[in-house]
């Protein structure tokens, strides 16, 4: 057995209620320094704010202004069109390392553009209230931590980061300033998912005992996810959904994790592209799932309880034309539960913006993010050692509820993708 060190204790869920005073500009007296957190990766230099600023206050009736950090597929195809569907959010800034994206996307959405190197300058100049971070996973802290310390709210793509240390640093930055932090669990605002979570947690299946899932897509070998090791592989990228789903369905945290990785012959990837995972939960509950970059596009999960079962298929996708739906079979009675196709990214953005405006903490916060990351790291350790990894027991936490659900129609897809393409082959 390999024991994961007790490096993380979940924070108490409190509303810090720290707000920037009206009239205080976001660029007042911010001094930046450079903190290198990874000796072997100069790209992980992080701008650290010497004096944390209080969180920006957005008045009721105003729109939350977003700076979009990262102009890749998920930003262009999902987040940017989604924001346009909301009534409480807008984009004002784009941060990207690609000059062509900086030019064309800025013109398309009427944004000011900055390079990644100019991010400290942006934090001084302001012109936005919140940051959406959609860079590769291992660069999340580089942008999220200084933004939070400068008082800007952060909507952070999942997984939260690639180490617990990085996650904790991001969480601490949020605590220091009182700026809101939400990890972008879009399904926590999606109607079918939230309803399924709550049906299981309320006992409609009896005692939930078993979870199984398959999530697969045929990754293109020229995508950055193919060349950056485990941290870009199928578990952080896709397995996060499966981990998060079973944690929320069972309403508890795993105690043991074992995993095996496999490399598909003939595939030019530098990591295991197929991973199988088994997790043990309190009360001898079990979860088994498979995550793959080399199979046909499939996403589904099944929960078995003492009275019945629930199967969601599709369960994780945000692609056009695919609404989340599920079937139940309880004591012999079968039902199909269909839902309208909604814009997941509009929903999560609207929810987060409303949390900022109302001064309440979002449900999928940094604590939720780090709980998934510690499981991801246990999977990585199990693959490396071939051993079962024990996890420190954690108490259950708050979960997605109906008030979070949003039902926006899909935003219009862009006519042109600028220097990026979807990661999966059709």
N, C-alpha and C positions, 0 to 999 in steps of 0.2 A: 504494500500500500504506500502511496505517496501522499503526504499531507500538505495541502495548500496552506501556507502561513496565514495567520490571522491578521492580514494586512488592512482589512477594511471592516469597520463597524458602521452600520447604516445610521445616518443622522436622524435625529428626532424630526418629525414632520412639523415644522412651525412656519408661520407666516412672519417673516422678518419685518415687513411693513416699513422698509427703508426706502425713501423716495427722494429724488432730486428736488430741491426747492424750486418753485416756479421762477423762471427768469434766469437761472444759472445755466450758462451755456456748456455744452458737452466738452468743449476744448479748453476749458479753464485749467491752468496749472497742472497739466499732465506731462510728466517726464518719463521717457522710456529708457530702458536699459536692455541689454541682450543677455539672455540666460541660455547657455548651451546645455541641453538635457540628454543628448546622445552623442558621445564622442565620435562615433563612426558615421554619423549622418548629419552633414552640415545643413541639410534642408530642414532639420528639426529645431533650428534656432527659434527661440520664442521671445516675443516682445513682452517684457514684464513691466507692469505699471508700478512705479515706486510708491505712489500714494493712491490707493483705491478711491474711486469717485462714487458718490451715491447714485443709485439707479435712476435712470431717466423716467420721468413721469409723463404719461400720455393722457391728456384730458379726455373725458367722455365726449363723444361726438367727433373726435379726431381719428384719423387713420394712423396706424402704426407704420412707420417708414422703415423698409428693410434694405440692408446692404446684402447683396448676394455674393458670397465668397465661393468661387468655383463655377466655371461655365461649362461643365461637362454635360453628359447625357441627361442625368436626373434633373439638373437645373433647367436645361433648355426644353426638354420634352415634358416635364411634369411640374416643377415648382413655379417657374415663371408664368406659364399659362394659367396655373391654378390661382395665383395671387390675383389675377385679373377678374376672377369669378367672385371674389369676396367684396364686402362693402366696408370692412374695417382695416384693410391692409393695402399697402402699395409699395412698389420698389422705387428707390431713388439712386442706388449705387450698385455698380458691378465691380468685383475684384477678380482679376484673372491674370494668368501669366501669358496669355495668347493675345498678341496685338490685334489680330483679325477679329477675334471675339470681342475684344474691348471696343473696337470700332463698330462692328455690325450689330452686336446685341445692344450696345448702348444707344445706337440710333433707333433700333427696332422698338425699344421700350422707353426711350427718352431718359436715359440714365447717365450719371457721371461715372466715368470709369477710372480705376486705379489698378496698378500692377500689384502683385503680391508683395514686392519689396517696399511699396508705398503704403502698406497697411498701417504702420505706426503714424504716418502722416494723416491718413484718413481718420484714425481715432482722435487726432487733435482737431481736425477740421469739422467733424460732425456732419450734419445734414441727414441723419438717419437715427432711428430709435432702437433698432434690433438688427441682429446679424443672422443670416441663414448660412450655415457652414456645410458645404457639400464638396469638400476636398477628399482625396484618399484618406482612409481611416487614420493612418499614422501621422497625419498632419492636422488632425482636429484640434489638439491642444494648442498648437502654434497660433491659431486664430481665435479659438473660443476663450482661452484664459485671459489674454490681454483685453479682449472686448468686454468681458464681464467685469474685469477690474476697473475698466474705464466707465462702468455704469451702463453699458449697452446690454440689452436682453439678447439671449442667444437661443436660436432654434438649431439644434445640432443633429446632423444626420447620424444614423446608427450604423454599426456599433459606435458607442460613445468614444472610444479610443482603443489602443491595442495593449495597454497595460493598466493595472489597477492604480499605479502611481499617477499616471496621466489623468485617469478619471477623477481621482481624489483631488488633484490639483485644480481641475476644472470646477469641481463642486465647491472647493474652498474659495475660489475666486467669486463664485456666485454668492456665497455666504458673506464675504467681506463687503461687497458693495450693495447687496440686496437685489441685484439685477436678476430677473427671472431666467431660469435655464430649463429648457424642455428638450428632451431627446425625441427625435422625429419618428415616434411610433405612430405612423399614420393610421394604422388599423385601430387604434384606441379611439378614433373618431368616426369609424366606419360602421354603419348600422348593423350589418349581418354579424360582424365579428363581436361587437359589444353585446349584442343579444345572445349569441352563442356562449360567450364567456359567462354571462350572468345566469343563463339557464343551467349550466353545469354547476356553477358555484352555489346556486340556490337549491340544488339537490334533485332536479327533475330527472336525472339519470340514476338516482340513488347515490351511492358512494362511488365517485369516479376512481377507477382502479388502474386503467391501462390507457396509454396514449401512444399512437403510432403515426408516423408522418413520412411523406416523400416530397422533396422539393428539388427539382432538377431543371437545368437549362443548358443548352449546348453553347458554351462560351466560345467566342471567337478567339483564336490563338494570338491575334494581334492586339487584343485588349490589355490594358495595364494590369488587370487582375490575373493575367496568366504568368506574369513575370516577377512578382514581388513576394514570393514565398507565402507561408501560412497566413500572414496578416491580410493578404489580398485574396485568399482562397475561399472556397465555398462555405466554410463554417462562419467566419465573420460576416461575409456578404449575404448569405442566405440562411444559414443555420440560426442566426439571431432571431429570425421570425419563428422558427420551431421552438427554440428555447423559451422565447417570450410567451408563445401561445400556451405551452404546457404549464409554465409557471402561473399564468393567469387563469387557466382552466382549473387546475388543481387548487389554486389559492395557497400555495406553499412553495418552499425552496428545496432544490435537490440536495441530497446528502452524499451521494457517490456518483462518479462519472467514469465510464470506460469508453474507449473509442479506438477505431482502427481506420487507417487511411490506405488508399489504393491509387496507383497511377495507371491510367488507361494506356495500353501500348499504342505507340504511334502518335500520341498527342504531345505537342510542344508546349508543355506547361512545367514550371519549375517547383511544383508542389503536388501533394495528393489532390486529385480532382474528384475523387469519390470518398466520402467519409461516412462510416456508420457509427452511431452513438447510442449508448444505453445509459439511462440515469435511474437511480433509486431515490424515491421520495419518502418522507415520513409515512408510517403505516404500511410499509412494504408496497407502496404504489410504484409502478414502473413506467418508463417512457423509452421508446425506441424510435429512432428516426434515421433516415438516409438523406444525405445532401450531396448533390453532384453538379459538376460543370460539364459533364460529358454525356448526359442522357437527354432524351426528348423533354420538351417543356411540360412539366407536371408539378402541380402544387396542391396538396390535400393533407388533411389530418383526420384521424378517427379517435374518438374517446369512447371507451367502454366503461359503463357503470354497472352497479348491481341490479338496476331496473331496466336499463336500456342503453342505447348508443346514439352518438351524434357524429355525423360525417360531414365535413366541410370540403367542398370541391367546386370551384377553385377557392383557395383559402388565404392566399397571400398576394396574389397578383394585382397590379394596378393598370394593366394593359387595357387599351380601349376595347370595348365589347365584352369584357369579362367582369360581371358583377359577382361579388362574394355571395355564396348561397350555401345552405346546409340542409341535411335531412336528419330527422330523428326517428328512432324506432323505440318506443317505450311500452313495455309490457304488451308487445305485439302490434301496437298501433303505429302505423307509419305516416309521417307528414313531411312535406317538402316546404322549406322556408326560403322564398325568393325575395330579393331586394332590388331596388333600382340601382343601376350603375351610377356611381357617384365619383366626384373628383376628390381622391384621397388627399391630395396636396392642398387644395383649396380648403378642405375640412380641417386639417391639422393647423394650417396657418390662421384661419379664422378663429379657431379655438384658442391658440396661443395668444393671438392679438387681443382677444377678449379678456384673457387672464391678465395681460399687461394692463389693459385699460381699467379693469375692475380691481386690480391690486390683489389678485389671488394666485396661489401657487398652482402650476399645471400638474395634473396627475402623473404623466410620464416624465418625471423629473430626473435629476442626476442619480438619485438613489436607484431608480428603476434601471437606468443605463448601466451602472456599475455592477448590479446583480447579474445582468446578462454577460457582461465582460468577464466576471470571475468564472462563470461556467465555460465560456469560450476558452479561457486560459487553462482550465482543467482538462478540456478536450485536447488541447494542444499538448499538454504534459502527458496525458495518457497515450496519445499517438507516439510520442517520443520515447516513452519508457516501456510501453506495453503493459503498464500496471493500472489498476483501478485507483482513482484519485478521490480522496475524501475531502469534503467541503465543510467548513465551519457552519453549524446550524444557524439559521437566521429566522427571525419572526416574520410572519406574513405582513404585507403592507397594503396600503390603499390600492384600489383597482379601478379600471375604466367603468364608468356609469353612463346611463342614458343621456344625461345632460351634456355630455361631451360630443354626442353624435351630431354630425353635420351632413346635409344632403344637397350639395351643390352639383349642378350639371357639369360634365366634363368640359374643361377649357379647350379652346381651339388649338390644335396642334400647329406648330410653326411650319411655314411653307418651306423653310430651309434650315437644316442643322449646320451650325458653323463649326467645322473641324472636329466633329465627333459623330459617333454612330452608336446605336444600341449595342450593348455588350454581347447579346446572344444572337446566334445565327437563326434564321427562320426555318 
